[in-house]
Structures are given as structure tokens and as C-alpha cells.
Amino acid sequence: KKIPNDQRATTPFMTKYEKARILGTRALQISMNAPVLVDLEGETDPLQIAIKELREKKIPLIVRRYLPDGYYEDWTCEELLQ
């Protein structure tokens, strides 16, 4: 069951594990020709492009945090990078 955004209990910070998963997932998408959301500036490495997207808060992914009671919270990457 989803917890409404105004009742979320976890902290609004991205953990190192969430960051690793987000970067890996986005780099895989980029390597499979997904549209890039930042200016490439000659960059070709998918991981470096994903890092740049994360730095510029342009990654279009949502982090789902499961809680012990079976409920979950959804956070956008932009919310976790403030």
C-alpha cells in the first residue's frame, strides 16, 4: 500500500545505495539509446552521463522505499537531492 506524499516518514535524502542503483539503472538505459536529458558536451560514457544528469537533477526515476509493515513511499530523485 502506498503512503501519501504528505504522510511520508523516511528522511528526504538519497542513501549511497539508492544513488548507486539510480546511477546504474540510468546508465543502462542510456547505453540502450534512451534519450539523454542533459547536454553531452562530447561525453560518451553512459555512467558519466548518468552522473551529470544526477548532478543537474534531471533523472526521471522514482525511488520506492518499502517499510517493514508492507507500505511503501515513492520519492522522486529531485526531492531526494535538495
Secondary structure, DSSP 8 states (H G I E B T S, - for coil): -B--GGG--S-SS--HHHHHHHHHHHHHHHHTT----S--TT---HHHHHHHHHHTT----EEEEE-TTS-EEEEEHHHHT-
